[in-house]
Amino acid sequence: MAQVLEFKLPDLGEGLTEAEIVRWLVEVGDVVAIDQPVVEVETAKAMVEVPCPYGGVVTARFGEEGTELPVGAPLLTVAVGAPEGLDPSGASPSSSDTSASDTSASDTSASDTSASDTSASDTATESSGGSGNVLVGYGTGAPAARRRRIRPDRLDRTVVQNPVSDAPVADAPVADAPVAEALVLAPATSGTAPATAATDTAPAAGTGVGVVNGQGPVPVVSPLVRRLARQHDIDLRRLAGSGPDGLILRADVDVAIRQAEEAEAAKTRTARAAAAPTGASPTGASPAAASPAASAAPAAERIPLRGVRGAVADKLSRSRTEIPDATCWVDADATELMAVRAAMNAATGPSAGPKVSVLALLARVCTAALARFPELNATVDTEAREIVRLPGVHLGFAAQTDRGLVVPVVRDAHTRNAESIGAEIARLTELARTGKLSPAQLTGGTFTLNNYGVFGVDGSTPIINHPEAAMLGVGRIMPKPWVHQGELAVRQVVQLSLTFDHRVCDGGTAGGFLRYVADCVEQPAVLLRTL
């Protein structure tokens, strides 16, 4: 007989506690192999394909695309070792007939027998099967608790014809339905009045969320959905889910919350209209007539801070809160640097290497400057009250993607030349754009280079990438009037900005670092001392 094994969202490492489903790679009924990727999720660090350690038929998926799940929440179930003629849910072809005969029984023993049959063929534990190849933090140790699921062929949906707002909606006898499995759906009729609270009346037509019997198990998987319902006093037992097998999704709870807010607003408007004296309006219009215009004002849009955007917000807020930063800047003549780059990229023949970008040259300048001013390649241990100077330079660079700002890290940048740094920057940038950076490629930086000049701006005051000690910002390179060798000329000018942690050094050290970088930009031959 087939076992239905539950695969939970594994620990993805780096202390991540949740992930958002971006794209399902399998459908219910698909046959999956051991270690086959089944879903793409986005964490606060990167996009990750999650492989399933079981091989078999997918029987259920938990969560729609865009749903945020905590680590340990169920992702999907897989029927392992299903014999021929068995559908993916684990029911035989004749199960519908059996269900029909079971439903006809009206006494308590028949209901108990139905419940026991369901639990006997329900989800098995994870103690057997699987590849043994698990992700970080995801084990195959102790078996998981059994889960009761409502099977479609045993689900008896009873329509409530006239729900009353102030009385329970499930007053009709339910002796003919399984006690713990019947879902009572509210009608979705057209032309209904404005929706009231989800715990009082049925929703408006087309919402997909109805009022159900307040007894029996609640078909909810995600702890996030339960928490959201608790925060807004929504009774999940009185909602009809729009997901598979009546599963209550976050969208269902959101609709119920919106209906409750609209109902409360309607009650408030009614109370104000009743309390206002007649003729109080100088124009002769009653408060009730004016209230629809007031309610027609567009509502503010609320966007959850999660995924990459949430991680950026948390890190930058922490930086501003914990680091006493200061910024200094200088304009530099980058004409000679641009000429050197053009000469390097014009080289041909066997000695010609890959094209070198301006960012790669500036990154090489930074590694040379950090060798002279190691105070800025450091971090602060607040608990020990110590400045920790780091032995190597792991250079981060800011990259803007469709999913937000990320900072890939070039490992051991102090051991690389400009060509090697440029090649690694190009590789990591492509991974960032496709969302395939691993958490390890986004952490461990010791100094960050931010080229905001690509956005067409001259200067900025960078925010330090916590827990680093400094960040160099680079503006756009533009032709500007410049005094060169005692004469006014048009030169390629760039603004350099350095934000540093004032705990690790004073302004003299930061100024010396920035001046050295500017000297290398203006006279690239200065770098020859470090080669």
N, C-alpha and C positions, 0 to 999 in steps of 0.2 A: 504494500500500500504506500502511496506517496506521502512524503513528509513535507509540510509547508514550513520553510525556515524563514525567519525574519532577519533582514539585514538592516542594521542601524547605522546612522551617520557616524563614521569613526572620528577619533581625535586626529585632526590634521596637523598637529604639532604647533610649535611657537606660541603655546598658550591660547590658541583660538578656541572660543566656546560656542560659536555658531557659524552657519554658512547659509547662503541664499541659493536656492535652486535656479540655475540659469537656463538649462536645457536638458530635457530627458533624452537619453540616447536609446531607450527601449520603450516598447509599448506593452500593455497587459496582453498576455498570450504569446509574446515572443519567447523564443528559446535562447537562453544565454549560456555561455561557456564559463568555466571557472576563470576568475581574474579578468573577465571582460568588463570594460568601462560601461557603466549603466547610466551615469548622470554627470553633468557638469555643474559644479557649485562654485560660487564666488565667496571667498573669505575676505577678511580685512587686508589680507596680504596679496592674494593672487587668485587666478582661475585654476581650478583643479578638476581633473577627471577622476571619479571615484570608481574603482573596480569592485565587482561583487565576488566574494570568496566562494560562492556556490554556483553550481551548474544545474540548470533545469528550466522550468517554465515560469515566467513572471505571472503571478496571480493577482498582485495588487501593487499600486504605487501610492505613496503617502506624500501629498503636497503638490501643488501646481507650480508651474514656472513663475518665479517671483516670490515664492513663499520662503520665509526665513525659518530654518530649523536649528534647534540647539544640538550640540554633540550628544549622541546617545538616543536621539529620536529615530523612530522607524523610517527607513527610506522605501523599502519594498519587501515583498515576500516572494519566495521562489519555491515552487513545488519540485522537490527532488525525487527522482525515481518513479514518476507517474507512469502507470501501465497504459497500454493502448486502450483507446475508447474512453479515457478519462479526460474531462475538460480541464482547463487550467485552474479552475477554482477548486478542483478536487471532488466535484460531485459527479455521480454517474448519470448517463443519459436519462435514466428513469427517475431521477431525484425529484423532478417537478411533479410526477404522479404521486410519489410518496409524500411530498409536501402537501399536495392537495388533500390526500387522505388524512394526514395528520391534523390539518387545519379543521377538519369536520368535527373532531372531538371537542367537547365543551367542558369536560370535567378537569379538575386540578391535576390528576394523574397524567392525563394526556399532555398537558402543558409541561409537566416535569419531564416526561419522556422526550418531548421535543427538545427541551433545553439540554438534556443529557446527550442526545444524539448529536446536537450541534457541537458541544464541547468535545466529544469523542473524535470528531473528524476535523477539528479546528487546527489552529496553528500549532506546529510542533516546536520543540525547543531547538536551540542552536548547538546542542552538544554533539551532534554527529554531522558528518559530511563537511564539505568546504575544502579549500585549497591549503589552508594553514598559512598562506601568504597574506598577512594582514598589514594594514597601514599603522602608522605610529599611534600608539595608545589604544588600538582596537584589538582585543584579545578574543580567544575562543575558549575561555575557561568555563566558569560556572554557567549552567544552562539558564536561559532567561525565563521569566515567569510566563505562564500560558496566557494568551490573549483571546478573549471572546470576541468573535466578529459576527455580524449579521449577514447571513448568506442570502443572496437575492432570491433564490428559489424558496426560501422559508419566510420571506418578509411579507407580512400582511399589512397592507396600507388601507386604512379605513378613513374615508372622507368625512370631515365634519361639515355639515351643511350650513348651520347658522351659529357661529361662535359668538358668545356674548362677552363684552369687554370686562364686566365685573364679576364673572363667574368662571369656574374652571371649564375648559373646553372639552374635556374628556368625560362628560357625565354619562354618555351612552354606555350601555353594558358592553363589556369586552370579554364575556365568557367564551365567545367563539374564536378569540384570537390568542396566540401565545402571549402570556402575561408579560414576559421580559423582552419581547421582540417587536410588538406592534408599534408602528409609527403612525400617528394620526395627523394627516396633512390638512392645513387650512386651505380653503379654496382661493384661487387666483382669479377673481371675477373682474371684469372690466367696469370702469366707472365707479370704483369704490371711493370712499371719502378719504381725506388725507390720512396717511398712516399714523398710527399711534404707537405707543411703546410695544416692544416685541413681547413683553411679558403680559400684555393686556389684550391685544386684539391681533387679528390677522394682518399681514402686510398688504401694501398696495399691489396691484396686478403687475406681474412681470418681474418682481424682485427675486423670486426663487426661494424666499425664506418664509416659512410658515410656522404656526404654533402647533406643537405636538403635545402628546400626553406627558405629564410631569412624572411618570413612573418608568422604571426599567433603566437599562444602561444607556449612557450617552455616547453616540458614535463620534467621538472626537479623538484624534491621535496626537496632534501637536500640543505640547505644553504651552506654547506661545498663545494659541487660540484660547486655551482655558484661562491663562493669566489675563488676556485682554478682556474676556468676558467678566472675570471677577472684578477687574478695575472699573468696569462700567455697570456693574450690578445686572448683568444679563444672565438669565436662567437658561443654560444650554439645554436642559431637558424640555424646554418649550420651543425649541427651534427645529425646523426640518432642514437637514443639510442638503446642499445641492451637489455634493460630491458623490463618488461611486458608493452604492449601497447606503445612501443617506448620510454619508460622512459629512460632518460639519466643518466647513472650511473657514479661513479667516475672512473671506469675502462675505460669508453669511453673517458673521458676527458684526462686521462693519456695517452691513445693511441694517441690522437690528439696532445698533448704536445710533445710526442716523435717524431711524424711525423714532427712537426714544427722544432724541434731541428735538426733532420736529414736533412731536406731540407735546413736549414740555414748553416749547416756544408758543405753540398754539394755545395752550392753557393760559400762559402768561398774558398773551394778547387779549384773550377773552376776559380775563380778570381785570385788566386795565380798562378795557372798554366798558365793562359793567360798573367799575368804580368811578369813572369820569362823569362829571355833571353834564346834564343836557345843555347844549348850546355853548359849551366852553370854548369851542373853536371859533375864532373870529370870522372865519370864512364860511361858517355854517356847515362844514363837513364834519361828520362824526369821527371819533378816534378809530372806530372799526373800519371806516372807509380809508383812513390814512395808513393803517397798519400794513396792508398788502404792499404799498409802495416802499415802506421802510424795509419790509422783509425781502424785497426784490433786489437789494444791494448785493453785489457779488461777494461771495465768501472768500476769505484768504485761503490760499493753497498751502497745505502742510505736507512737507516732504520728509520722510523718515531719514534720520542720519544713520545709515547703515552701510555695510560693504566698504568699498574703498573710501567713499565720502566720509563715512563715520570714522574710519581709522585716521584719515587726515585731520579731521576736526579734533579728535582726542589728542593726537600727538602735538599739533600746533598749540592747542590750549595748554597742554602740559608744559610745553616749551616756554610760552609766555608767562606761565605761573611760576615756574621753578627757576628759570635762568635769568639772571640780571644781565641782559645783553646791552651792547653798545654798537654803533655803526660808524664807520669812517669810509670815505670814498675819494676817488681821484680820477681825473680824466687822463687818458694816455693816448699817444700817437701810435696807432697800430699799422701805419703804412708799411714799415719794414717787416713786420710780422706777416702781413698779407703777401708781400713780395717773396718772402721765404717759402710760404705755403705754395704759391704759384710755381716756384722753381722746383720744389719737391714733387709736385704733381705732374710737372711737365717732363720729368725724367723718363726715358725709355730704355729699352734693352733689358738684359738679364738682371741688372741691378735695380730695375724699377719695381717698387712695391705697390701696395694698395694706396688709393687716394687718402690723403690726410685732411681731416676737417679742422676748422678753427677751434672747435671744442676740444679735439684731441691735443692740439698744441697747448692750449690753455691748461688742460689737465696735466700735461707734462711739466709746465711751468709751476703748477701748484705743488706737485711732488717735490720739485727742487726747492721751492720756498719752505715747505714743511720740514725738509732736512735741515735747513738753516734756522728755522723757528719751530722746534718740536713742541713748544708750549701749546700750540694750537692743534696739535694732533693728540688730543687728550680727552678725558672725561672726568667728571667729578663724582666721587663716591660719597654721597651725602651722609650715609649711615656711619661710615668710618671717618668722615671729615678729611678726606684725602683727595689730592689731584693725581689721577692715574695717567701717566704718559705712555702712550701705546707704541709698541716696537715697530709696527708696519703701517703703511698707508693703504686702507681700503677705501677707495674713492667713490663716493656716491654722486650721481648726477640726476637732476630732476628731469622727468620725462612726462609730458602731457599725453594722456590717452583718452579714448572715448569713455572710459570708466572712471576717469579722474587722474589726479596727480600721483605718480609713483616715483620711487627713488631706487633704481637698480644700483648695484654695487660692483665696481671693478676691483676684484681681489688682487692684492699685492701690486698695486699700481706703482709703488716705488721701485719695483724691479723691471718695469716695462719701459720701452721707448715709445715715441709718439705713434708709430705705426701700429704697435701692439695694442696700445690703449685705444686708438681709433677703431681697430677691428673689433675689440671687445665691446666698445660703446655701440657700434652698429648692430652687433649680434643681440645684445641685451635690449636695445631699442625695439628691434623687430619682435622679440618675445613679449615685450611690454604691450605693443600695439595689438597683438593677437591674444593677449591675456593668458599667456603660457608661462609666465615667470613663476618659479617656485618660491616658497617663503624664504629659503636660504639665500636666494639671489636678491632679496629685498631687505636683508638685515645685516648687521655687523659692520656698517660703515663707520669710518672715523673722521671723515671730512667730506663736505658736499659742495659740488659746483653747480650753480644754477644759472643757465643761459636763458634769461628771460628776454634777451634781445630778439629772439625769433618771433616774439609777439609784437615787434615794432615799437618797443619802448626803450627809453634811454637809461633810466635808473630805477632803483627800488631799494627798499630796506628789507633784506631777507630775514626770515624767521629761522632760527637755528633748528636743525633736525635733531631733536632730543634723542639720545643723551650726548651728542657730539658737542664740541666746543666752539665751532666756527663754521661759517658758510661764506663762500665767495660768489657774488652776483655779477653777471656780465650783461651789459646793455648792448644795444645794436651798434654796429660799426657804420658810421655815417661820414660823408665828406663834409668837413667844417673848416672855417678859417682858423689857421694855426700859425704861430710864429715858429718858423723852422730856420735854424742857422741865421738868425737875425733878420729874417725877411718874412713878410706875411705871405702865406701860401695856403692852398686847399689841401688838407691832409685827411686821412682816414682816422677818425677819433672814436674812442670807446670809453664809456664810464665803467669803472670797477668799484664795487661796493663790498665791504667786508663787515659782516656782523659777527661779533665774538662774545664769548662768555667772560665777563669781567672778573670772575672768580679765578680763572686760570692764568690770567696775565693782565698787565696794565696796557694803557693806550700806546706806550712806546713800542712794546712788542708787536701789537697789532698794526701800528703804523709802519714799522720796519718790514713786516711781512708784505703789506700791501704795496709799499714802495718798491720792494724787490720784484714783485709780480709786474708792476708797471714798467720797471726798467727792462725786464725781459721782453715785454711786449714792444717797447720802443726800440730796443737793441737786442734782438735775438741772440747775438754773439755772446751775450752774458751767460747764456746757458752752456756754452762750451766749457766753462769751468767745472761743470758737474758731470761732463761726459767722460 
